[in-house]
Amino acid sequence: MSITPRRRLSPEESRDAALEAARTLLIEDGPQAVTLKAVSAKIGRTHANLLHHFGSAAGLQKALVASLAEEVTGRIGEAIIRARETDHNPREVVDLTFDAFDKGGAGALASWMILTGNHDVLDPILDAIHRLVDMIAKDHDHEGLTLQEETLQLVLIALGDALLGAPMAKALGLPREKARELATNSLLTAHLHPRLK
């Protein structure tokens, strides 16, 4: 029997592989599955290797949140720029935000961290959203709801939809996409009818 030697990864490659495995576990099995043991087994590395990179399970979860936040806010920022250059339809931004919380697992992870008392693990996503709002606001006059108000409204709707949207829509006899439609219409209305100053 021949044993194939394991390819040695650079520290950055090892860390990236761990974060990708953690993301897969989050999406497939939920936030409770994102443990050092599960991630190390998934990438064929030792528990000690992950401890070296992240320090603890909370460190791994915080790094995962930071990775998700940077990716999602980057894509949302690009969508906002595209919307400004074309018809200003916010649906792409709404879809990206809802997908991040639902399909991307951020909603489940945020809820899990809050319920387990790991509030500081959410700091990277809050910081990334704050940076995105600052980036958007610096070169764009904004009427109606402030960007902060729009962001708060959109994130809270997307989070609520990720956690309870499907059963609530079904119970009310509404289409599954209704929360996305409501969020889009709210943003369109805010821009068409800015409030009086």
Secondary structure, 3 states (H helix, E strand, C coil): CCCCCCCCCCHHHHHHHHHHHHHHHHHHHCHHHCCHHHHHHHHCCCHHHHHHHHCCHHHHHHHHHHHHHHHHHHHHHHHHHHHHHCCCCCHHHHHHHHHHHCCCCHHHHHHHHHHCCCHHHHHHHHHHHHHHHHHHHHCCCCCCCCHHHHHHHHHHHHHHHHHHHHHHHHHHCCCCCHHHHHHHHHHHHHHHCCCCC
